[in-house]
Protein backbone atom coordinates (compact mmCIF):
# COMPACT_ATOMS: atom_id res chain seq x y z
CA UNK A 1 0.00 0.00 0.00
CA UNK A 2 1.29 3.42 -0.95
CA UNK A 3 1.15 6.35 1.47
CA UNK A 4 2.58 9.87 1.56
CA UNK A 5 5.38 10.73 4.00
CA UNK A 6 5.59 14.37 5.06
CA UNK A 7 9.08 15.78 4.42
CA UNK A 8 10.97 18.30 6.52
CA UNK A 9 12.56 19.93 3.51
CA UNK A 10 13.24 19.48 -0.16
CA UNK A 11 15.95 21.00 -2.31
CA UNK A 12 17.58 20.56 -5.67
CA UNK A 13 18.75 17.09 -6.71
CA UNK A 14 21.65 15.97 -8.88
CA UNK A 15 19.49 15.61 -11.98
CA UNK A 16 16.68 17.83 -13.28
CA UNK A 17 14.11 15.10 -12.64
CA UNK A 18 14.95 14.63 -8.97
CA UNK A 19 14.94 16.48 -5.66
CA UNK A 20 16.80 15.99 -2.41
CA UNK A 21 14.37 15.11 0.36
CA UNK A 22 14.82 15.37 4.12
CA UNK A 23 12.50 13.54 6.48
CA UNK A 24 12.55 12.18 9.99
CA UNK A 25 12.24 8.72 11.52
CA UNK A 26 10.39 7.97 14.75
CA UNK A 27 13.60 8.40 16.75
CA UNK A 28 13.81 11.98 15.52
CA UNK A 29 16.77 11.28 13.29
CA UNK A 30 16.78 13.22 10.04
CA UNK A 31 17.56 11.29 6.91
CA UNK A 32 17.92 12.39 3.32
CA UNK A 33 17.62 10.81 -0.08
CA UNK A 34 17.27 11.70 -3.73
CA UNK A 35 13.80 11.08 -5.13
CA UNK A 36 12.19 11.48 -8.48
CA UNK A 37 9.90 14.52 -8.74
CA UNK A 38 7.05 12.25 -9.87
CA UNK A 39 6.74 10.77 -6.40
CA UNK A 40 6.73 14.14 -4.67
CA UNK A 41 3.63 16.22 -4.07
CA UNK A 42 3.05 19.58 -2.44
CA UNK A 43 -0.16 20.21 -0.57
CA UNK A 44 -1.18 22.96 1.84
CA UNK A 45 2.37 24.15 2.27
CA UNK A 46 3.78 20.69 3.01
CA UNK A 47 5.79 18.40 0.78
CA UNK A 48 5.17 14.65 0.67
CA UNK A 49 7.14 11.66 -0.63
CA UNK A 50 5.35 8.54 -1.85
CA UNK A 51 6.45 5.46 0.14
CA UNK A 52 5.25 1.89 0.67
CA UNK A 53 3.57 1.07 3.97
CA UNK A 54 4.57 -2.29 5.43
CA UNK A 55 3.09 -2.22 8.90
CA UNK A 56 1.04 0.21 10.96
CA UNK A 57 0.55 0.26 14.71
CA UNK A 58 -1.16 2.79 16.96
CA UNK A 59 1.54 5.46 16.83
CA UNK A 60 4.18 4.28 14.40
CA UNK A 61 4.46 2.73 10.97
CA UNK A 62 7.12 0.83 9.11
CA UNK A 63 7.63 2.07 5.58
CA UNK A 64 9.87 1.32 2.62
CA UNK A 65 11.58 4.36 1.11
CA UNK A 66 11.76 4.52 -2.69
CA UNK A 67 15.57 4.89 -2.70
CA UNK A 68 18.44 4.49 -0.24
CA UNK A 69 18.70 7.12 2.49
CA UNK A 70 22.22 8.43 3.05
CA UNK A 71 22.26 8.47 6.83
CA UNK A 72 20.50 5.17 7.59
CA UNK A 73 21.49 1.60 6.88
CA UNK A 74 18.16 0.55 5.40
CA UNK A 75 15.29 1.69 3.20
CA UNK A 76 12.94 0.18 5.79
CA UNK A 77 12.25 2.97 8.26
CA UNK A 78 9.97 3.48 11.26
CA UNK A 79 8.12 6.81 11.27
CA UNK A 80 5.44 8.46 13.37
CA UNK A 81 1.96 8.06 11.98
CA UNK A 82 1.48 11.82 12.22
CA UNK A 83 3.91 12.16 9.29
CA UNK A 84 1.87 9.86 7.06
CA UNK A 85 -1.09 10.54 4.90
CA UNK A 86 -3.16 8.13 2.81
CA UNK A 87 -2.43 8.11 -0.91
CA UNK B 1 13.97 -16.85 -10.78
CA UNK B 2 14.57 -14.42 -13.64
CA UNK B 3 11.52 -13.19 -15.52
CA UNK B 4 11.19 -14.02 -19.21
CA UNK B 5 10.15 -11.37 -21.73
CA UNK B 6 6.54 -12.58 -21.57
CA UNK B 7 6.57 -12.53 -17.77
CA UNK B 8 7.95 -8.96 -17.85
CA UNK B 9 5.12 -7.88 -20.16
CA UNK B 10 2.56 -9.54 -17.88
CA UNK B 11 3.93 -7.80 -14.79
CA UNK B 12 3.83 -4.46 -16.63
CA UNK B 13 0.26 -5.08 -17.80
CA UNK B 14 -0.76 -5.92 -14.22
CA UNK B 15 0.81 -2.71 -12.90
CA UNK B 16 3.24 -4.49 -10.60
CA UNK B 17 6.15 -3.19 -12.64
CA UNK B 18 5.67 0.39 -13.86
CA UNK B 19 7.88 1.92 -16.53
CA UNK B 20 7.45 5.45 -17.78
CA UNK B 21 7.92 6.23 -20.61
CA UNK B 22 7.16 2.67 -21.59
CA UNK B 23 9.59 1.59 -24.30
CA UNK B 24 8.26 -0.49 -27.18
CA UNK B 25 7.97 -4.01 -25.80
CA UNK B 26 9.42 -5.60 -28.89
CA UNK B 27 12.69 -7.26 -29.77
CA UNK B 28 14.51 -3.90 -29.92
CA UNK B 29 13.98 -3.26 -26.21
CA UNK B 30 12.97 -6.58 -24.74
CA UNK B 31 15.48 -9.39 -24.82
CA UNK B 32 14.62 -12.95 -23.82
CA UNK B 33 15.21 -12.21 -20.14
CA UNK B 34 15.89 -8.46 -19.85
CA UNK B 35 14.47 -5.06 -20.67
CA UNK B 36 16.79 -2.53 -22.25
CA UNK B 37 16.77 0.97 -20.81
CA UNK B 38 17.81 4.23 -22.43
CA UNK B 39 20.12 7.03 -21.34
CA UNK B 40 18.51 10.22 -20.05
CA UNK B 41 19.59 13.60 -21.38
CA UNK B 42 21.58 14.97 -18.43
CA UNK B 43 24.89 13.92 -16.93
CA UNK B 44 26.14 14.79 -13.49
CA UNK B 45 29.83 15.51 -13.98
CA UNK B 46 32.35 15.83 -11.12
CA UNK B 47 34.04 19.21 -10.97
CA UNK B 48 37.80 19.11 -11.16
CA UNK B 49 40.36 20.29 -8.64
CA UNK B 50 38.09 20.61 -5.61
CA UNK B 51 39.79 20.08 -2.31
CA UNK B 52 37.40 17.94 -0.30
CA UNK B 53 36.67 14.38 0.65
CA UNK B 54 33.47 12.46 1.19
CA UNK B 55 32.89 11.74 4.84
CA UNK B 56 29.56 10.11 5.52
CA UNK B 57 29.89 10.84 9.23
CA UNK B 58 30.27 14.59 8.80
CA UNK B 59 27.52 16.85 7.55
CA UNK B 60 25.03 16.03 4.89
CA UNK B 61 26.34 13.91 2.07
CA UNK B 62 23.68 15.42 -0.20
CA UNK B 63 25.22 18.87 0.20
CA UNK B 64 28.69 17.54 -0.63
CA UNK B 65 27.39 15.71 -3.68
CA UNK B 66 25.78 18.90 -4.92
CA UNK B 67 29.06 20.79 -4.52
CA UNK B 68 31.07 18.15 -6.31
CA UNK B 69 28.88 17.55 -9.34
CA UNK B 70 27.50 19.84 -12.01
CA UNK B 71 24.68 18.97 -14.37
CA UNK B 72 25.44 18.96 -18.06
CA UNK B 73 22.89 18.38 -20.78
CA UNK B 74 24.12 15.86 -23.32
CA UNK B 75 24.46 17.68 -26.66
CA UNK B 76 22.59 16.23 -29.63
CA UNK B 77 25.90 15.31 -31.25
CA UNK B 78 26.90 13.44 -28.12
CA UNK B 79 29.12 13.77 -25.06
CA UNK B 80 32.53 12.13 -25.32
CA UNK B 81 33.27 10.12 -22.20
CA UNK B 82 37.02 10.18 -22.12
CA UNK B 83 39.21 7.25 -21.00
CA UNK B 84 39.02 6.83 -17.22
CA UNK B 85 36.44 9.59 -16.89
CA UNK B 86 33.64 9.02 -14.39
CA UNK B 87 30.19 10.62 -14.59
CA UNK B 88 26.76 9.93 -13.18
CA UNK B 89 23.81 9.49 -15.49
CA UNK B 90 20.28 8.25 -15.20
CA UNK B 91 17.91 6.25 -17.26
CA UNK B 92 15.24 7.90 -19.37
CA UNK B 93 12.73 5.49 -17.83
CA UNK B 94 11.21 5.89 -14.38
CA UNK B 95 10.86 2.44 -12.82
CA UNK B 96 8.53 1.44 -10.00
CA UNK B 97 8.60 -2.04 -8.45
CA UNK B 98 5.36 -2.08 -6.52
CA UNK B 99 4.85 -4.08 -3.36
CA UNK B 100 1.20 -5.11 -3.32
CA UNK B 101 -0.06 -7.56 -0.75
CA UNK B 102 -1.22 -10.81 -2.29
CA UNK B 103 0.46 -10.02 -5.61
CA UNK B 104 3.79 -11.20 -6.99
CA UNK B 105 6.65 -8.93 -6.07
CA UNK B 106 9.78 -8.22 -8.06
CA UNK B 107 13.28 -6.87 -7.56
CA UNK B 108 15.68 -6.20 -10.39
CA UNK B 109 19.33 -5.89 -11.28
CA UNK B 110 20.76 -3.34 -13.65
CA UNK B 111 23.50 -4.68 -15.87
CA UNK B 112 25.62 -3.39 -18.72
CA UNK B 113 25.33 -4.30 -22.35
CA UNK B 114 28.04 -6.41 -23.88
CA UNK B 115 28.39 -4.18 -26.94
CA UNK B 116 29.23 -1.16 -24.77
CA UNK B 117 31.34 -3.22 -22.38
CA UNK B 118 33.55 -4.16 -25.30
CA UNK B 119 34.22 -0.45 -25.81
CA UNK B 120 35.24 -0.21 -22.17
CA UNK B 121 32.05 1.27 -20.71
CA UNK B 122 31.12 0.34 -17.17
CA UNK B 123 27.59 1.38 -16.18
CA UNK B 124 27.58 0.68 -12.46
CA UNK B 125 30.00 0.00 -9.65
CA UNK B 126 28.87 -2.69 -7.26
CA UNK B 127 25.36 -1.30 -6.82
CA UNK B 128 23.19 -3.15 -9.33
CA UNK B 129 20.26 -4.05 -7.14
CA UNK B 130 16.89 -2.37 -7.58
CA UNK B 131 14.94 -3.43 -4.55
CA UNK B 132 11.23 -4.13 -4.33
CA UNK B 133 9.47 -0.87 -3.54
CA UNK B 134 11.95 1.21 -5.55
CA UNK B 135 10.55 4.10 -7.52
CA UNK B 136 12.63 6.44 -9.65
CA UNK B 137 15.01 6.66 -12.53
CA UNK B 138 18.04 4.43 -12.15
CA UNK B 139 21.30 6.24 -11.46
CA UNK B 140 24.18 4.88 -13.49
CA UNK B 141 27.81 5.24 -12.52
CA UNK B 142 29.47 5.48 -15.91
CA UNK B 143 33.17 4.98 -16.33
CA UNK B 144 35.16 4.52 -19.47
CA UNK B 145 37.78 1.89 -18.76
CA UNK B 146 38.85 1.73 -22.40
CA UNK B 147 41.57 3.55 -24.26
CA UNK B 148 39.31 5.65 -26.49
CA UNK B 149 36.46 8.06 -25.88
CA UNK B 150 32.91 6.73 -26.01
CA UNK B 151 30.19 9.02 -27.34
CA UNK B 152 27.12 9.13 -25.10
CA UNK B 153 23.85 10.21 -26.69
CA UNK B 154 20.46 10.80 -25.08
CA UNK B 155 18.10 7.90 -25.70
CA UNK B 156 20.82 5.38 -26.55
CA UNK B 157 20.35 1.92 -25.09
CA UNK B 158 22.67 2.04 -22.12
CA UNK B 159 21.84 -0.84 -19.79
CA UNK B 160 19.50 -3.72 -19.22
CA UNK B 161 17.22 -4.57 -16.35
CA UNK B 162 16.83 -8.16 -15.21
CA UNK B 163 13.77 -8.82 -13.08
CA UNK B 164 13.62 -11.44 -10.37
CA UNK B 165 10.65 -12.74 -8.45
CA UNK B 166 10.77 -12.20 -4.69
CA UNK B 167 9.73 -15.25 -2.74
CA UNK B 168 7.74 -14.86 0.45
CA UNK B 169 5.74 -11.91 1.69
CA UNK B 170 7.53 -8.64 2.42
CA UNK B 171 5.98 -8.03 5.79
CA UNK B 172 7.58 -7.08 9.06
CA UNK B 173 5.85 -9.20 11.65
CA UNK B 174 5.10 -7.45 14.90
CA UNK B 175 6.91 -10.14 16.84
CA UNK B 176 10.00 -9.68 14.74
CA UNK B 177 10.66 -5.96 14.66
CA UNK B 178 7.88 -4.18 16.46
CA UNK B 179 9.24 -1.38 18.66
CA UNK B 180 12.80 -2.54 18.31
CA UNK B 181 15.18 0.31 18.95
CA UNK B 182 18.53 -1.24 18.16
CA UNK B 183 19.78 -3.43 15.33
CA UNK B 184 20.11 -6.24 17.86
CA UNK B 185 16.41 -5.98 18.64
CA UNK B 186 16.66 -4.59 22.17
CA UNK B 187 13.49 -2.68 23.02
Interface residues (C-beta under 8 A of the other chain):
Chain A: X1 X2 X11 X12 X14 X15 X16 X17 X18 X20 X27 X32 X34 X35 X36 X38 X39 X50 X52 X54 X55 X57 X60 X62 X64 X65 X66 X67 X70 X71 X73 X75 X76
Chain B: X20 X40 X42 X44 X56 X60 X61 X62 X65 X66 X69 X71 X88 X90 X94 X98 X99 X100 X101 X131 X132 X133 X134 X135 X136 X137 X139 X170 X171 X172 X174 X177 X178 X179 X181 X183
